[in-house]
């Protein structure tokens, strides 16, 4: 097959691409990754005994907010990289 034939073949089907499936799949994958990471940390380190009291302190809330914002922005950037243009 020549290069021109390949380009013609690839350009012949230029219909719209359904992006809702990609967004749903990346969101579900992110949730599965979060669950797997949480389970791994709990199995390796174990639960903290004073978690309820420590969760309301400012450093813990700041760490959670930073991690959630970075993960959210990364997910948005990844979903946008799936679409050309």
HTML snippet that shows the backbone in 3Dmol.js (N, CA, C, O; Angstrom):
<script src="https://3Dmol.org/build/3Dmol-min.js"></script>
<div id="view" style="width:600px;height:400px;position:relative"></div>
<script>
const pdb = `
ATOM      1  N   UNK A   1       0.852  -1.168   0.000  1.00  0.00           N
ATOM      2  CA  UNK A   1       0.000   0.000   0.000  1.00  0.00           C
ATOM      3  C   UNK A   1       0.900   1.234   0.000  1.00  0.00           C
ATOM      4  O   UNK A   1       1.866   1.320   0.758  1.00  0.00           O
ATOM      5  N   UNK A   2       0.569   2.159  -0.845  1.00  0.00           N
ATOM      6  CA  UNK A   2       1.333   3.398  -0.929  1.00  0.00           C
ATOM      7  C   UNK A   2       0.803   4.404   0.083  1.00  0.00           C
ATOM      8  O   UNK A   2      -0.315   4.266   0.579  1.00  0.00           O
ATOM      9  N   UNK A   3       1.596   5.397   0.382  1.00  0.00           N
ATOM     10  CA  UNK A   3       1.224   6.402   1.371  1.00  0.00           C
ATOM     11  C   UNK A   3      -0.029   7.153   0.952  1.00  0.00           C
ATOM     12  O   UNK A   3      -0.897   7.420   1.783  1.00  0.00           O
ATOM     13  N   UNK A   4      -0.130   7.493  -0.309  1.00  0.00           N
ATOM     14  CA  UNK A   4      -1.314   8.215  -0.791  1.00  0.00           C
ATOM     15  C   UNK A   4      -2.578   7.381  -0.634  1.00  0.00           C
ATOM     16  O   UNK A   4      -3.638   7.910  -0.299  1.00  0.00           O
ATOM     17  N   UNK A   5      -2.466   6.071  -0.876  1.00  0.00           N
ATOM     18  CA  UNK A   5      -3.617   5.189  -0.683  1.00  0.00           C
ATOM     19  C   UNK A   5      -4.024   5.119   0.784  1.00  0.00           C
ATOM     20  O   UNK A   5      -5.214   5.095   1.097  1.00  0.00           O
ATOM     21  N   UNK A   6      -3.056   5.088   1.674  1.00  0.00           N
ATOM     22  CA  UNK A   6      -3.344   5.055   3.112  1.00  0.00           C
ATOM     23  C   UNK A   6      -4.032   6.333   3.565  1.00  0.00           C
ATOM     24  O   UNK A   6      -5.004   6.282   4.319  1.00  0.00           O
ATOM     25  N   UNK A   7      -3.539   7.468   3.114  1.00  0.00           N
ATOM     26  CA  UNK A   7      -4.143   8.747   3.487  1.00  0.00           C
ATOM     27  C   UNK A   7      -5.561   8.832   2.956  1.00  0.00           C
ATOM     28  O   UNK A   7      -6.452   9.311   3.657  1.00  0.00           O
ATOM     29  N   UNK A   8      -5.786   8.384   1.749  1.00  0.00           N
ATOM     30  CA  UNK A   8      -7.128   8.387   1.169  1.00  0.00           C
ATOM     31  C   UNK A   8      -8.056   7.481   1.957  1.00  0.00           C
ATOM     32  O   UNK A   8      -9.207   7.839   2.207  1.00  0.00           O
ATOM     33  N   UNK A   9      -7.574   6.319   2.347  1.00  0.00           N
ATOM     34  CA  UNK A   9      -8.375   5.389   3.136  1.00  0.00           C
ATOM     35  C   UNK A   9      -8.725   5.970   4.504  1.00  0.00           C
ATOM     36  O   UNK A   9      -9.863   5.851   4.956  1.00  0.00           O
ATOM     37  N   UNK A  10      -7.760   6.593   5.157  1.00  0.00           N
ATOM     38  CA  UNK A  10      -8.019   7.181   6.477  1.00  0.00           C
ATOM     39  C   UNK A  10      -8.953   8.379   6.390  1.00  0.00           C
ATOM     40  O   UNK A  10      -9.734   8.615   7.312  1.00  0.00           O
ATOM     41  N   UNK A  11      -8.891   9.132   5.311  1.00  0.00           N
ATOM     42  CA  UNK A  11      -9.720  10.329   5.168  1.00  0.00           C
ATOM     43  C   UNK A  11     -11.112  10.021   4.646  1.00  0.00           C
ATOM     44  O   UNK A  11     -11.962  10.910   4.612  1.00  0.00           O
ATOM     45  N   UNK A  12     -11.369   8.776   4.235  1.00  0.00           N
ATOM     46  CA  UNK A  12     -12.669   8.457   3.648  1.00  0.00           C
ATOM     47  C   UNK A  12     -13.789   8.454   4.682  1.00  0.00           C
ATOM     48  O   UNK A  12     -14.928   8.769   4.336  1.00  0.00           O
ATOM     49  N   UNK A  13     -13.513   8.113   5.924  1.00  0.00           N
ATOM     50  CA  UNK A  13     -14.534   8.062   6.978  1.00  0.00           C
ATOM     51  C   UNK A  13     -14.299   9.220   7.939  1.00  0.00           C
ATOM     52  O   UNK A  13     -13.590   9.082   8.936  1.00  0.00           O
ATOM     53  N   UNK A  14     -14.906  10.367   7.624  1.00  0.00           N
ATOM     54  CA  UNK A  14     -14.670  11.567   8.429  1.00  0.00           C
ATOM     55  C   UNK A  14     -15.908  11.986   9.203  1.00  0.00           C
ATOM     56  O   UNK A  14     -16.165  13.179   9.357  1.00  0.00           O
ATOM     57  N   UNK A  15     -16.671  11.030   9.687  1.00  0.00           N
ATOM     58  CA  UNK A  15     -17.871  11.344  10.457  1.00  0.00           C
ATOM     59  C   UNK A  15     -17.516  11.856  11.845  1.00  0.00           C
ATOM     60  O   UNK A  15     -16.372  11.734  12.282  1.00  0.00           O
ATOM     61  N   UNK A  16     -18.495  12.430  12.536  1.00  0.00           N
ATOM     62  CA  UNK A  16     -18.233  12.938  13.885  1.00  0.00           C
ATOM     63  C   UNK A  16     -17.939  11.796  14.857  1.00  0.00           C
ATOM     64  O   UNK A  16     -18.435  10.679  14.707  1.00  0.00           O
ATOM     65  N   UNK A  17     -17.134  12.107  15.834  1.00  0.00           N
ATOM     66  CA  UNK A  17     -16.737  11.122  16.840  1.00  0.00           C
ATOM     67  C   UNK A  17     -17.547  11.378  18.106  1.00  0.00           C
ATOM     68  O   UNK A  17     -17.680  12.523  18.540  1.00  0.00           O
ATOM     69  N   UNK A  18     -18.081  10.325  18.692  1.00  0.00           N
ATOM     70  CA  UNK A  18     -18.854  10.436  19.928  1.00  0.00           C
ATOM     71  C   UNK A  18     -17.893  10.621  21.096  1.00  0.00           C
ATOM     72  O   UNK A  18     -17.170   9.690  21.451  1.00  0.00           O
ATOM     73  N   UNK A  19     -17.874  11.809  21.698  1.00  0.00           N
ATOM     74  CA  UNK A  19     -16.920  12.111  22.766  1.00  0.00           C
ATOM     75  C   UNK A  19     -17.472  11.824  24.159  1.00  0.00           C
ATOM     76  O   UNK A  19     -16.705  11.777  25.121  1.00  0.00           O
ATOM     77  N   UNK A  20     -18.769  11.633  24.288  1.00  0.00           N
ATOM     78  CA  UNK A  20     -19.332  11.374  25.619  1.00  0.00           C
ATOM     79  C   UNK A  20     -18.800  10.065  26.194  1.00  0.00           C
ATOM     80  O   UNK A  20     -18.610   9.947  27.405  1.00  0.00           O
ATOM     81  N   UNK A  21     -18.561   9.089  25.333  1.00  0.00           N
ATOM     82  CA  UNK A  21     -18.024   7.814  25.798  1.00  0.00           C
ATOM     83  C   UNK A  21     -16.614   7.957  26.341  1.00  0.00           C
ATOM     84  O   UNK A  21     -16.258   7.317  27.331  1.00  0.00           O
ATOM     85  N   UNK A  22     -15.801   8.802  25.690  1.00  0.00           N
ATOM     86  CA  UNK A  22     -14.439   9.034  26.172  1.00  0.00           C
ATOM     87  C   UNK A  22     -14.455   9.741  27.526  1.00  0.00           C
ATOM     88  O   UNK A  22     -13.695   9.381  28.424  1.00  0.00           O
ATOM     89  N   UNK A  23     -15.309  10.733  27.672  1.00  0.00           N
ATOM     90  CA  UNK A  23     -15.388  11.467  28.942  1.00  0.00           C
ATOM     91  C   UNK A  23     -15.842  10.540  30.063  1.00  0.00           C
ATOM     92  O   UNK A  23     -15.311  10.591  31.172  1.00  0.00           O
ATOM     93  N   UNK A  24     -16.816   9.701  29.773  1.00  0.00           N
ATOM     94  CA  UNK A  24     -17.320   8.771  30.789  1.00  0.00           C
ATOM     95  C   UNK A  24     -16.240   7.743  31.154  1.00  0.00           C
ATOM     96  O   UNK A  24     -16.060   7.415  32.326  1.00  0.00           O
ATOM     97  N   UNK A  25     -15.533   7.246  30.152  1.00  0.00           N
ATOM     98  CA  UNK A  25     -14.493   6.244  30.410  1.00  0.00           C
ATOM     99  C   UNK A  25     -13.344   6.829  31.221  1.00  0.00           C
ATOM    100  O   UNK A  25     -12.834   6.165  32.123  1.00  0.00           O
ATOM    101  N   UNK A  26     -12.923   8.059  30.922  1.00  0.00           N
ATOM    102  CA  UNK A  26     -11.830   8.654  31.684  1.00  0.00           C
ATOM    103  C   UNK A  26     -12.267   8.972  33.112  1.00  0.00           C
ATOM    104  O   UNK A  26     -11.477   8.833  34.046  1.00  0.00           O
ATOM    105  N   UNK A  27     -13.498   9.391  33.285  1.00  0.00           N
ATOM    106  CA  UNK A  27     -14.001   9.648  34.633  1.00  0.00           C
ATOM    107  C   UNK A  27     -14.077   8.383  35.471  1.00  0.00           C
ATOM    108  O   UNK A  27     -13.699   8.379  36.643  1.00  0.00           O
ATOM    109  N   UNK A  28     -14.569   7.308  34.861  1.00  0.00           N
ATOM    110  CA  UNK A  28     -14.639   6.036  35.583  1.00  0.00           C
ATOM    111  C   UNK A  28     -13.244   5.481  35.876  1.00  0.00           C
ATOM    112  O   UNK A  28     -13.016   4.887  36.930  1.00  0.00           O
ATOM    113  N   UNK A  29     -12.324   5.675  34.950  1.00  0.00           N
ATOM    114  CA  UNK A  29     -10.953   5.229  35.181  1.00  0.00           C
ATOM    115  C   UNK A  29     -10.310   6.013  36.316  1.00  0.00           C
ATOM    116  O   UNK A  29      -9.579   5.446  37.128  1.00  0.00           O
ATOM    117  N   UNK A  30     -10.580   7.314  36.377  1.00  0.00           N
ATOM    118  CA  UNK A  30     -10.051   8.130  37.470  1.00  0.00           C
ATOM    119  C   UNK A  30     -10.618   7.675  38.815  1.00  0.00           C
ATOM    120  O   UNK A  30      -9.888   7.607  39.803  1.00  0.00           O
ATOM    121  N   UNK A  31     -11.906   7.365  38.858  1.00  0.00           N
ATOM    122  CA  UNK A  31     -12.506   6.867  40.106  1.00  0.00           C
ATOM    123  C   UNK A  31     -11.927   5.509  40.501  1.00  0.00           C
ATOM    124  O   UNK A  31     -11.683   5.256  41.680  1.00  0.00           O
ATOM    125  N   UNK A  32     -11.708   4.637  39.513  1.00  0.00           N
ATOM    126  CA  UNK A  32     -11.107   3.335  39.809  1.00  0.00           C
ATOM    127  C   UNK A  32      -9.678   3.507  40.321  1.00  0.00           C
ATOM    128  O   UNK A  32      -9.256   2.793  41.231  1.00  0.00           O
ATOM    129  N   UNK A  33      -8.940   4.440  39.746  1.00  0.00           N
ATOM    130  CA  UNK A  33      -7.580   4.711  40.218  1.00  0.00           C
ATOM    131  C   UNK A  33      -7.568   5.253  41.629  1.00  0.00           C
ATOM    132  O   UNK A  33      -6.711   4.885  42.432  1.00  0.00           O
ATOM    133  N   UNK A  34      -8.519   6.133  41.941  1.00  0.00           N
ATOM    134  CA  UNK A  34      -8.622   6.674  43.299  1.00  0.00           C
ATOM    135  C   UNK A  34      -8.937   5.575  44.304  1.00  0.00           C
ATOM    136  O   UNK A  34      -8.365   5.539  45.393  1.00  0.00           O
ATOM    137  N   UNK A  35      -9.850   4.677  43.935  1.00  0.00           N
ATOM    138  CA  UNK A  35     -10.197   3.565  44.825  1.00  0.00           C
ATOM    139  C   UNK A  35      -9.008   2.621  45.020  1.00  0.00           C
ATOM    140  O   UNK A  35      -8.748   2.172  46.136  1.00  0.00           O
ATOM    141  N   UNK A  36      -8.292   2.322  43.940  1.00  0.00           N
ATOM    142  CA  UNK A  36      -7.133   1.431  44.050  1.00  0.00           C
ATOM    143  C   UNK A  36      -6.028   2.063  44.879  1.00  0.00           C
ATOM    144  O   UNK A  36      -5.389   1.383  45.683  1.00  0.00           O
ATOM    145  N   UNK A  37      -5.798   3.355  44.693  1.00  0.00           N
ATOM    146  CA  UNK A  37      -4.769   4.050  45.475  1.00  0.00           C
ATOM    147  C   UNK A  37      -5.146   4.093  46.954  1.00  0.00           C
ATOM    148  O   UNK A  37      -4.301   3.869  47.820  1.00  0.00           O
ATOM    149  N   UNK A  38      -6.406   4.379  47.239  1.00  0.00           N
ATOM    150  CA  UNK A  38      -6.859   4.414  48.629  1.00  0.00           C
ATOM    151  C   UNK A  38      -6.729   3.040  49.289  1.00  0.00           C
ATOM    152  O   UNK A  38      -6.303   2.936  50.439  1.00  0.00           O
ATOM    153  N   UNK A  39      -7.095   1.994  48.561  1.00  0.00           N
ATOM    154  CA  UNK A  39      -6.985   0.644  49.111  1.00  0.00           C
ATOM    155  C   UNK A  39      -5.529   0.270  49.351  1.00  0.00           C
ATOM    156  O   UNK A  39      -5.210  -0.360  50.359  1.00  0.00           O
ATOM    157  N   UNK A  40      -4.647   0.650  48.437  1.00  0.00           N
ATOM    158  CA  UNK A  40      -3.228   0.332  48.605  1.00  0.00           C
ATOM    159  C   UNK A  40      -2.644   1.042  49.818  1.00  0.00           C
ATOM    160  O   UNK A  40      -1.869   0.450  50.569  1.00  0.00           O
ATOM    161  N   UNK A  41      -3.006   2.300  50.016  1.00  0.00           N
ATOM    162  CA  UNK A  41      -2.502   3.038  51.176  1.00  0.00           C
ATOM    163  C   UNK A  41      -3.034   2.433  52.464  1.00  0.00           C
ATOM    164  O   UNK A  41      -2.289   2.284  53.432  1.00  0.00           O
ATOM    165  N   UNK A  42      -4.311   2.085  52.486  1.00  0.00           N
ATOM    166  CA  UNK A  42      -4.879   1.480  53.695  1.00  0.00           C
ATOM    167  C   UNK A  42      -4.253   0.125  53.995  1.00  0.00           C
ATOM    168  O   UNK A  42      -4.048  -0.212  55.161  1.00  0.00           O
ATOM    169  N   UNK A  43      -3.947  -0.654  52.969  1.00  0.00           N
ATOM    170  CA  UNK A  43      -3.337  -1.961  53.202  1.00  0.00           C
ATOM    171  C   UNK A  43      -1.883  -1.852  53.639  1.00  0.00           C
ATOM    172  O   UNK A  43      -1.427  -2.627  54.479  1.00  0.00           O
ATOM    173  N   UNK A  44      -1.150  -0.893  53.073  1.00  0.00           N
ATOM    174  CA  UNK A  44       0.279  -0.779  53.384  1.00  0.00           C
ATOM    175  C   UNK A  44       0.545  -0.001  54.670  1.00  0.00           C
ATOM    176  O   UNK A  44       1.387  -0.402  55.474  1.00  0.00           O
ATOM    177  N   UNK A  45      -0.153   1.088  54.865  1.00  0.00           N
ATOM    178  CA  UNK A  45       0.109   1.954  56.011  1.00  0.00           C
ATOM    179  C   UNK A  45      -0.868   1.672  57.140  1.00  0.00           C
ATOM    180  O   UNK A  45      -0.495   1.703  58.313  1.00  0.00           O
ATOM    181  N   UNK A  46      -2.106   1.400  56.792  1.00  0.00           N
ATOM    182  CA  UNK A  46      -3.142   1.177  57.788  1.00  0.00           C
ATOM    183  C   UNK A  46      -3.893   2.459  58.092  1.00  0.00           C
ATOM    184  O   UNK A  46      -3.401   3.552  57.814  1.00  0.00           O
ATOM    185  N   UNK A  47      -5.073   2.330  58.659  1.00  0.00           N
ATOM    186  CA  UNK A  47      -5.860   3.526  58.964  1.00  0.00           C
ATOM    187  C   UNK A  47      -5.293   4.287  60.167  1.00  0.00           C
ATOM    188  O   UNK A  47      -4.736   3.695  61.091  1.00  0.00           O
ATOM    189  N   UNK A  48      -5.443   5.569  60.131  1.00  0.00           N
ATOM    190  CA  UNK A  48      -4.984   6.402  61.243  1.00  0.00           C
ATOM    191  C   UNK A  48      -6.045   6.363  62.345  1.00  0.00           C
ATOM    192  O   UNK A  48      -7.239   6.458  62.060  1.00  0.00           O
ATOM    193  N   UNK A  49      -5.618   6.224  63.583  1.00  0.00           N
ATOM    194  CA  UNK A  49      -6.567   6.051  64.679  1.00  0.00           C
ATOM    195  C   UNK A  49      -7.350   7.327  64.979  1.00  0.00           C
ATOM    196  O   UNK A  49      -8.529   7.261  65.327  1.00  0.00           O
ATOM    197  N   UNK A  50      -6.703   8.491  64.847  1.00  0.00           N
ATOM    198  CA  UNK A  50      -7.389   9.748  65.147  1.00  0.00           C
ATOM    199  C   UNK A  50      -7.759  10.491  63.864  1.00  0.00           C
ATOM    200  O   UNK A  50      -7.622  11.712  63.784  1.00  0.00           O
ATOM    201  N   UNK A  51      -8.225   9.751  62.866  1.00  0.00           N
ATOM    202  CA  UNK A  51      -8.518  10.336  61.559  1.00  0.00           C
ATOM    203  C   UNK A  51      -9.642  11.364  61.629  1.00  0.00           C
ATOM    204  O   UNK A  51      -9.566  12.393  60.957  1.00  0.00           O
ATOM    205  N   UNK A  52     -10.665  11.120  62.409  1.00  0.00           N
ATOM    206  CA  UNK A  52     -11.786  12.061  62.487  1.00  0.00           C
ATOM    207  C   UNK A  52     -11.345  13.405  63.049  1.00  0.00           C
ATOM    208  O   UNK A  52     -11.785  14.449  62.566  1.00  0.00           O
ATOM    209  N   UNK A  53     -10.492  13.396  64.051  1.00  0.00           N
ATOM    210  CA  UNK A  53     -10.011  14.649  64.633  1.00  0.00           C
ATOM    211  C   UNK A  53      -8.990  15.322  63.730  1.00  0.00           C
ATOM    212  O   UNK A  53      -8.992  16.546  63.596  1.00  0.00           O
ATOM    213  N   UNK A  54      -8.128  14.546  63.116  1.00  0.00           N
ATOM    214  CA  UNK A  54      -7.089  15.123  62.264  1.00  0.00           C
ATOM    215  C   UNK A  54      -7.635  15.643  60.942  1.00  0.00           C
ATOM    216  O   UNK A  54      -7.052  16.550  60.347  1.00  0.00           O
ATOM    217  N   UNK A  55      -8.737  15.084  60.480  1.00  0.00           N
ATOM    218  CA  UNK A  55      -9.290  15.491  59.189  1.00  0.00           C
ATOM    219  C   UNK A  55      -9.797  16.924  59.195  1.00  0.00           C
ATOM    220  O   UNK A  55      -9.911  17.534  58.132  1.00  0.00           O
ATOM    221  N   UNK A  56     -10.098  17.467  60.341  1.00  0.00           N
ATOM    222  CA  UNK A  56     -10.627  18.829  60.411  1.00  0.00           C
ATOM    223  C   UNK A  56      -9.550  19.876  60.671  1.00  0.00           C
ATOM    224  O   UNK A  56      -9.875  21.045  60.877  1.00  0.00           O
ATOM    225  N   UNK A  57      -8.296  19.492  60.668  1.00  0.00           N
ATOM    226  CA  UNK A  57      -7.231  20.474  60.869  1.00  0.00           C
ATOM    227  C   UNK A  57      -6.885  21.124  59.528  1.00  0.00           C
ATOM    228  O   UNK A  57      -7.098  20.540  58.465  1.00  0.00           O
ATOM    229  N   UNK A  58      -6.357  22.319  59.599  1.00  0.00           N
ATOM    230  CA  UNK A  58      -6.057  23.089  58.396  1.00  0.00           C
ATOM    231  C   UNK A  58      -5.021  22.420  57.483  1.00  0.00           C
ATOM    232  O   UNK A  58      -5.224  22.421  56.269  1.00  0.00           O
ATOM    233  N   UNK A  59      -3.929  21.852  57.996  1.00  0.00           N
ATOM    234  CA  UNK A  59      -2.966  21.206  57.079  1.00  0.00           C
ATOM    235  C   UNK A  59      -3.566  20.037  56.292  1.00  0.00           C
ATOM    236  O   UNK A  59      -3.273  19.868  55.108  1.00  0.00           O
ATOM    237  N   UNK A  60      -4.397  19.240  56.943  1.00  0.00           N
ATOM    238  CA  UNK A  60      -5.011  18.105  56.254  1.00  0.00           C
ATOM    239  C   UNK A  60      -5.999  18.589  55.210  1.00  0.00           C
ATOM    240  O   UNK A  60      -6.042  18.044  54.107  1.00  0.00           O
ATOM    241  N   UNK A  61      -6.786  19.589  55.529  1.00  0.00           N
ATOM    242  CA  UNK A  61      -7.726  20.143  54.559  1.00  0.00           C
ATOM    243  C   UNK A  61      -7.001  20.783  53.380  1.00  0.00           C
ATOM    244  O   UNK A  61      -7.455  20.674  52.241  1.00  0.00           O
ATOM    245  N   UNK A  62      -5.879  21.448  53.643  1.00  0.00           N
ATOM    246  CA  UNK A  62      -5.095  22.052  52.563  1.00  0.00           C
ATOM    247  C   UNK A  62      -4.491  20.978  51.654  1.00  0.00           C
ATOM    248  O   UNK A  62      -4.474  21.137  50.433  1.00  0.00           O
ATOM    249  N   UNK A  63      -4.005  19.900  52.236  1.00  0.00           N
ATOM    250  CA  UNK A  63      -3.459  18.801  51.428  1.00  0.00           C
ATOM    251  C   UNK A  63      -4.549  18.176  50.560  1.00  0.00           C
ATOM    252  O   UNK A  63      -4.318  17.868  49.391  1.00  0.00           O
ATOM    253  N   UNK A  64      -5.721  17.994  51.129  1.00  0.00           N
ATOM    254  CA  UNK A  64      -6.829  17.438  50.365  1.00  0.00           C
ATOM    255  C   UNK A  64      -7.236  18.377  49.236  1.00  0.00           C
ATOM    256  O   UNK A  64      -7.460  17.933  48.110  1.00  0.00           O
ATOM    257  N   UNK A  65      -7.333  19.666  49.528  1.00  0.00           N
ATOM    258  CA  UNK A  65      -7.726  20.630  48.499  1.00  0.00           C
ATOM    259  C   UNK A  65      -6.699  20.705  47.376  1.00  0.00           C
ATOM    260  O   UNK A  65      -7.070  20.778  46.205  1.00  0.00           O
ATOM    261  N   UNK A  66      -5.423  20.687  47.716  1.00  0.00           N
ATOM    262  CA  UNK A  66      -4.380  20.731  46.698  1.00  0.00           C
ATOM    263  C   UNK A  66      -4.415  19.478  45.828  1.00  0.00           C
ATOM    264  O   UNK A  66      -4.367  19.572  44.602  1.00  0.00           O
ATOM    265  N   UNK A  67      -4.497  18.325  46.447  1.00  0.00           N
ATOM    266  CA  UNK A  67      -4.544  17.075  45.682  1.00  0.00           C
ATOM    267  C   UNK A  67      -5.773  16.985  44.786  1.00  0.00           C
ATOM    268  O   UNK A  67      -5.681  16.551  43.638  1.00  0.00           O
ATOM    269  N   UNK A  68      -6.921  17.395  45.314  1.00  0.00           N
ATOM    270  CA  UNK A  68      -8.152  17.344  44.523  1.00  0.00           C
ATOM    271  C   UNK A  68      -8.105  18.320  43.350  1.00  0.00           C
ATOM    272  O   UNK A  68      -8.567  17.995  42.256  1.00  0.00           O
ATOM    273  N   UNK A  69      -7.552  19.510  43.568  1.00  0.00           N
ATOM    274  CA  UNK A  69      -7.490  20.486  42.475  1.00  0.00           C
ATOM    275  C   UNK A  69      -6.511  20.047  41.387  1.00  0.00           C
ATOM    276  O   UNK A  69      -6.794  20.211  40.201  1.00  0.00           O
ATOM    277  N   UNK A  70      -5.368  19.494  41.776  1.00  0.00           N
ATOM    278  CA  UNK A  70      -4.397  19.010  40.785  1.00  0.00           C
ATOM    279  C   UNK A  70      -4.988  17.838  40.005  1.00  0.00           C
ATOM    280  O   UNK A  70      -4.847  17.775  38.784  1.00  0.00           O
ATOM    281  N   UNK A  71      -5.644  16.918  40.692  1.00  0.00           N
ATOM    282  CA  UNK A  71      -6.245  15.768  40.014  1.00  0.00           C
ATOM    283  C   UNK A  71      -7.378  16.214  39.079  1.00  0.00           C
ATOM    284  O   UNK A  71      -7.507  15.697  37.970  1.00  0.00           O
ATOM    285  N   UNK A  72      -8.181  17.156  39.519  1.00  0.00           N
ATOM    286  CA  UNK A  72      -9.267  17.659  38.668  1.00  0.00           C
ATOM    287  C   UNK A  72      -8.754  18.354  37.428  1.00  0.00           C
ATOM    288  O   UNK A  72      -9.268  18.129  36.333  1.00  0.00           O
ATOM    289  N   UNK A  73      -7.740  19.201  37.584  1.00  0.00           N
ATOM    290  CA  UNK A  73      -7.163  19.884  36.432  1.00  0.00           C
ATOM    291  C   UNK A  73      -6.483  18.904  35.477  1.00  0.00           C
ATOM    292  O   UNK A  73      -6.554  19.071  34.260  1.00  0.00           O
ATOM    293  N   UNK A  74      -5.828  17.889  36.025  1.00  0.00           N
ATOM    294  CA  UNK A  74      -5.195  16.880  35.179  1.00  0.00           C
ATOM    295  C   UNK A  74      -6.232  16.087  34.394  1.00  0.00           C
ATOM    296  O   UNK A  74      -6.008  15.763  33.228  1.00  0.00           O
ATOM    297  N   UNK A  75      -7.358  15.774  35.014  1.00  0.00           N
ATOM    298  CA  UNK A  75      -8.412  15.046  34.317  1.00  0.00           C
ATOM    299  C   UNK A  75      -9.007  15.892  33.202  1.00  0.00           C
ATOM    300  O   UNK A  75      -9.270  15.383  32.113  1.00  0.00           O
ATOM    301  N   UNK A  76      -9.222  17.175  33.461  1.00  0.00           N
ATOM    302  CA  UNK A  76      -9.743  18.072  32.428  1.00  0.00           C
ATOM    303  C   UNK A  76      -8.751  18.203  31.278  1.00  0.00           C
ATOM    304  O   UNK A  76      -9.145  18.155  30.113  1.00  0.00           O
ATOM    305  N   UNK A  77      -7.475  18.368  31.595  1.00  0.00           N
ATOM    306  CA  UNK A  77      -6.458  18.475  30.549  1.00  0.00           C
ATOM    307  C   UNK A  77      -6.361  17.189  29.732  1.00  0.00           C
ATOM    308  O   UNK A  77      -6.198  17.236  28.513  1.00  0.00           O
ATOM    309  N   UNK A  78      -6.461  16.050  30.398  1.00  0.00           N
ATOM    310  CA  UNK A  78      -6.405  14.776  29.687  1.00  0.00           C
ATOM    311  C   UNK A  78      -7.599  14.621  28.760  1.00  0.00           C
ATOM    312  O   UNK A  78      -7.438  14.188  27.618  1.00  0.00           O
ATOM    313  N   UNK A  79      -8.792  14.965  29.227  1.00  0.00           N
ATOM    314  CA  UNK A  79      -9.982  14.837  28.379  1.00  0.00           C
ATOM    315  C   UNK A  79      -9.903  15.780  27.182  1.00  0.00           C
ATOM    316  O   UNK A  79     -10.356  15.425  26.094  1.00  0.00           O
ATOM    317  N   UNK A  80      -9.340  16.967  27.358  1.00  0.00           N
ATOM    318  CA  UNK A  80      -9.203  17.886  26.237  1.00  0.00           C
ATOM    319  C   UNK A  80      -8.139  17.410  25.248  1.00  0.00           C
ATOM    320  O   UNK A  80      -8.224  17.710  24.057  1.00  0.00           O
ATOM    321  N   UNK A  81      -7.141  16.674  25.729  1.00  0.00           N
ATOM    322  CA  UNK A  81      -6.107  16.176  24.822  1.00  0.00           C
ATOM    323  C   UNK A  81      -6.619  15.043  23.949  1.00  0.00           C
ATOM    324  O   UNK A  81      -5.977  14.689  22.960  1.00  0.00           O
ATOM    325  N   UNK A  82      -7.763  14.468  24.295  1.00  0.00           N
ATOM    326  CA  UNK A  82      -8.339  13.404  23.469  1.00  0.00           C
ATOM    327  C   UNK A  82      -8.921  13.946  22.168  1.00  0.00           C
ATOM    328  O   UNK A  82      -9.037  13.214  21.185  1.00  0.00           O
ATOM    329  N   UNK A  83      -9.288  15.229  22.159  1.00  0.00           N
ATOM    330  CA  UNK A  83      -9.903  15.819  20.987  1.00  0.00           C
ATOM    331  C   UNK A  83      -8.872  16.604  20.187  1.00  0.00           C
ATOM    332  O   UNK A  83      -8.158  17.427  20.759  1.00  0.00           O
ATOM    333  N   UNK A  84      -8.776  16.379  18.918  1.00  0.00           N
ATOM    334  CA  UNK A  84      -7.846  17.179  18.117  1.00  0.00           C
ATOM    335  C   UNK A  84      -8.344  18.600  17.944  1.00  0.00           C
ATOM    336  O   UNK A  84      -9.549  18.848  17.977  1.00  0.00           O
ATOM    337  N   UNK A  85      -7.436  19.519  17.762  1.00  0.00           N
ATOM    338  CA  UNK A  85      -7.815  20.930  17.533  1.00  0.00           C
ATOM    339  C   UNK A  85      -7.989  21.601  18.804  1.00  0.00           C
ATOM    340  O   UNK A  85      -8.308  22.789  18.836  1.00  0.00           O
TER     341      UNK A  85
END
`;
const viewer = $3Dmol.createViewer("view");
viewer.addModel(pdb, "pdb");
viewer.setStyle({}, {cartoon: {color: "spectrum"}});
viewer.zoomTo();
viewer.render();
</script>
